Amino acid sequence: MKIFRTHVLMVALSLAALPLLSTPGTAADRENGKVLTLKWCSACHLVSKDQPVVNDAPLASFYELAKEDAISEATLKTFLADPHPQMPGMSLSNMEIADIARYIKTLEP
């Protein structure tokens, strides 16, 4: 009986952990984040060393943002869900927000 309970507990724990595993459809996509930042953010920010045009506005580059310890993927997601008024009227999905946040944090040295 004890072996049966242990087996049931192991199966239950395994099933409970399944949603925590990343799947290709749900993991944040760094490359898509780069594409999105080039589209939405590069007019004002340096988002990539290979972007075609760099604005000379004195705004933080994404490389500077990535270095900030206080800025995590979670804080970036929160900010991008309700961006400041000067940002373009972008309507990003939760997945796009996660992609952008992942991209920015991968710029850390």
Helices and strands as residue ranges (DSSP letters): H 2-17, G 18-20, H 30-40, H 62-67, H 73-81, H 94-105
